[in-house]
Amino acid sequence: MGRLVLNHSTNIEGLIPILQRLAMDINIKTITPAAISRSRGRSSKLIIRLSVKTINGYKAIARKGKTAQEVFISTDLSKDELKKIIDIYNRS
């Protein structure tokens, strides 16, 4: 079971409960929500998408409306395995 690092006072609405459930996976070490920014497009519901590989795991982008937030996930899982886990939470 991993841990969720809450070092920001603001996060995208609805993101923290999803990240808490994602952190329950045994293969996830840490999840760190990071910078919030504005995006050009619009996403009607909260979507988390994997972006790039990092030293410890992967960077993901969470989007809702015109807001985007970086999320760093430390794990030993492959990109495909992590994408399958994230897709489960994107559907719910």
N, C-alpha and C positions, 0 to 999 in steps of 0.2 A: 504494500500500500504506500502510495506516494504522499507528498504533502503539497498543499496549496499555499504559495507565498502571497500574502496580501499586503503589499507595500505601497499601494496607491489608494487614495481616498475615493477616486472615481473609477468606475468600470461601466461597460455597456450594460444596460438593463437586461437582466436575465442570464448574464454570462457566468457569474459566480456559482449558482446552483449546478450548472452543467459541468463546470470545472471541478467542483467538489465530487460529483459522481465519477468523472473521468479519473480523478486522483485515487479512487478506490481500486483501480486496476493494479494488480500486483507488479506489472512490468513498468509502471510509471514511477519515476523517482521524485521529480518536482515539477510543478506547473507555476509559471510566473507570468501574470498579466503585465503588460508593459505599456508603451506609449499609445495614446489615443490620437486619432487624426480624422480629418474629413475626407470622404471619398467622393468621386464624381457620380458614380452610379447609385442606384437605390436598391436595397434589399428589403423586401417586405417582412421577413422574419429573420431571426438570429441564425447565422450560418457560420460554421468554423471550417476553414480550408487550410490544408498544409501548404506551406510556402517553400522554404529552403532548409537544407540540412545545416545544422550547427555542430560545434565540437561535441556537445553532450547529447544532442538529440535533434529536435526540429523546431523551426519557427512556424507558427500558424497565424492566420489572420481571422479574427472574429468580426463579422459585419452585421449591422442592423441599421436600417434606414440609410442615412448618409454618413454614419459613423463607423470607423474601423479601429480595431485595437489589436496590437501585436500580442501574441501569447507564446512564451517559450516553454517547450515541453522537453524535459530531460528524461530520456528512456534509451533502452537497448533494443527496442523493437525496430523492425524494418519500416520503411515508409509505407509499404502496402498494408502491413499489419496495423499500424497506427491509423491509417486512413480508414480501414474497416471499422475500428473502434469508434472513431470520430463520427463516421457516417451514421452509426446507430443513434448517437445523441442528436445529430442534425435532424433526423426523422421525428424524434419525439418532441 
